Amino acid sequence: MTPDHINPNIFDDNIERVPNRNGYGEGLKEAGEKDERVVALSADLTGSTRTNIFADAFPDRFVQVGIGEQSMASVASGMAAMGKIPFIASYAMFSPGRSWEQVRTTIAYNNANVKIIGAHSGVSVGPDGATHQAIEDIAIMRVVPRMTVLVPCDVHEARRATLAAAEHEGPVYIRLAREGVPVVTTPGSPFAIGKAEVYMRRDGTHAKKVGIISCGVVLHNALMAGKQLNEQGIGVSVMNLATIKPLDTEAIKAFAEEHDALVTVEEHQVAGGVGSAVSEYLSEERPTRVVKLGVHDKFGQSGDPDELIAHYGMDTKTIIETVKKVAG
Amino acid sequence: MTHLMKTGPVDRSCVFNIIILILASHTIYLRHMHYLTDAEVHELEAKANEIRQSIIEMLFEAKSGHTAGPLGMADIFTLLYFEVLKHDPKNPFWEERDRLILSNGHICPVLYATMAHAGYFPEEELLTLRKFGTRLQGHPHREVLPGIETSSGPLGSGLSQAVGMAIAERMENPYSSRYFYCLTGDGEINAGQMWEAFMHAGKEKLHNLIVIVDRNGIQIDGYTKDVMPLEPLAEKLAAFNWDVQEVDGHNIRSVNDAIGKAQAVYSQPSVIIAHTIPSKGVDVFERDFRWHGNPPGKGPEERVPKGEQADEALRRLRTLGGQIKPGA
């Protein structure tokens, strides 16, 4: 039901939990070893974005810009104009949140080869509250021409996304999260920009067929829900849509054709996010019912990550209830 | 060199580097510094007058665009492109070229006119300014016109890009004699990102960065002293660890000398505050902030009726010839 390359222990209660930003830190250092054009910039959040791993390894290729995310975006654009491959990292709320126009004009419009890392996205940031919970970043990045948007689900995928971004020519946004989250993939799991992967195939004996499309740190909840639903008589498949842009339209179309309806699960506003991207495409090519789980036009708040994920309706229980309703 | 740029214990190699750098800087100073003869100054003034005429013609044809800034900066652009810059109009992507980053993109008519006169593209193309399909976009776009180093327009981000270029250059080649010239307007200095970048460049001691501020005292809504007072600007920039000079922006010899001195500064970024007269060269337009964002034909008409503004401006430019003098 699940492919061999993903973590065989994904349904265990004591599954290993690691923040996916760790994968960024490791991947950036590796990218730096492979290509000396790779440089890193930080806006006073070097440790928590894990940029410190690169900064320690390559102090001469690290630029500390202080708390100035707008300038950081443009400084990176200038460095790219001189042939560097800059990675800029901060919290997603500030970069690209505060620096959107600089990202759009000085990076994307210039076609500067800059990689933007938005850490601490989503309500799972937890106690810091709504000011620090970016739940709009996918929307504001995927609307920018030329921008590639990646949302890795765990530490291994974040590492691979970082390495892929370094090799990709052009601007890339990578969305990361703060909390330790279940390790869904393995170092051997395939990852390619623009390629969706089906992580769970539905039990073909069931008459009702629902597909779940998810990404990022809530993907594990979708897989947990999928397992229980298949056991309860609803055929459920789960797709890991790690690249939001460019959308793997071929895979999404095939996925829609194999199911009666789709449910999307994202730690983001449903407006403009993953569900919107899927719906925009399917409404033109293969009209399909797409029910969207995520934040519905609200701000986040303080709390434990798990209780916030549940409150805003991205937890396993809500996904199960929603799929049952959709299946009828 | 990179060690030199950071604070820390001074070791012997650091002292050696400082000595080498001082010697290198003075070599650069002597090599680049060219005192202009009277004949050369007159030649540049005549060229600036031709460029002003082109500015009037292209703006009139475009029926939109900015007049005051481009006319006011014609002397400085002429000096840069015909005397100072290491560049090759026939090979705009020449690796060794200096970089000119226009931060206040709205004054691009003077950039385009100067580039055309310098041989980057045919002068006839100037009349396509702002028209559909043109390479001369309303605000400069790097990708369509070779020789443009960055797309700009949204104010405040060009300096950060120049900072990024200068840092990247230093990483690559600490002893390079390449300069990064960033041109900005005084109104633009309202933008917070400018101060992020001023602070950053001061921290990094970017000796290869030279900023020229068009201190013309106007912005769209009025006089800069009313919209957002900047003074004491020189003191503010000095406090940010910049080498600061103030010059008459229409005295070509003074500006040339100031650039030569700025090139010789080896431990700080340099800024030249160039006092200019908005709409310089067309006395009936001069000093009136309403000419900031209007082309001839759409400007204030107390002194010249709209229908005669372009012809009147050209007539004055053609007959004023001898009036544009050093120190005027």
Contacts between the chains, C-beta under 8 A, distances in Angstrom:
chain1	res1	chain2	res2	distance
A	39	B	168	7.6
A	39	B	171	7.2
A	60	B	2	5.0
A	60	B	171	6.6
A	61	B	171	6.6
A	63	B	167	6.1
A	65	B	196	7.5
A	65	B	200	5.7
A	66	B	196	7.5
A	66	B	199	7.0
A	66	B	200	7.0
A	66	B	203	7.9
A	68	B	193	7.5
A	68	B	196	3.6
A	68	B	197	8.0
A	68	B	199	7.6
A	68	B	200	6.9
A	70	B	156	7.7
A	70	B	157	7.4
A	70	B	160	7.5
A	70	B	192	7.4
A	70	B	193	4.6
A	70	B	196	6.5
A	71	B	160	4.3
A	71	B	163	7.5
A	71	B	193	5.3
A	71	B	196	3.6
A	71	B	197	5.1
A	71	B	200	6.2
A	72	B	160	7.9
A	73	B	160	7.7
A	74	B	157	4.4
A	74	B	158	7.8
A	74	B	160	3.3
A	74	B	161	4.9
A	74	B	164	6.7
A	74	B	193	7.1
A	74	B	197	7.6
A	75	B	160	4.9
A	75	B	161	7.1
A	75	B	163	5.3
A	75	B	164	3.7
A	75	B	167	7.1
A	75	B	197	7.5
A	75	B	200	7.0
A	76	B	164	6.1
A	77	B	150	7.3
A	77	B	160	7.8
A	77	B	161	5.2
A	77	B	164	6.3
A	78	B	101	7.8
A	78	B	150	7.7
A	78	B	160	6.8
A	78	B	161	3.7
A	78	B	162	6.1
A	78	B	163	6.4
A	78	B	164	2.5
A	78	B	165	4.1
A	78	B	166	7.7
A	78	B	167	7.7
A	78	B	168	6.9
A	79	B	164	4.2
A	79	B	165	7.0
A	79	B	167	6.4
A	79	B	168	4.2
A	80	B	164	7.7
A	81	B	99	7.9
A	81	B	149	6.8
A	81	B	150	6.7
A	81	B	161	7.0
A	81	B	164	7.4
A	81	B	165	5.8
A	81	B	168	7.9
A	82	B	164	7.6
A	82	B	165	5.1
A	82	B	168	3.7
A	82	B	169	6.0
A	82	B	172	7.2
A	83	B	168	7.1
A	83	B	172	7.7
A	84	B	168	5.0
A	84	B	171	7.6
A	86	B	164	7.7
A	101	B	154	5.7
A	102	B	154	8.0
A	102	B	157	5.5
A	102	B	160	7.7
A	102	B	193	7.3
A	105	B	151	6.5
A	105	B	152	7.9
A	105	B	153	7.3
A	105	B	154	5.3
A	105	B	157	6.8
A	106	B	150	7.1
A	106	B	151	7.5
A	106	B	157	5.1
A	106	B	160	7.5
A	106	B	161	6.0
A	109	B	141	7.4
A	109	B	151	5.0
A	110	B	142	5.5
A	110	B	143	7.6
A	110	B	150	5.9
A	110	B	151	5.2
A	111	B	143	6.4
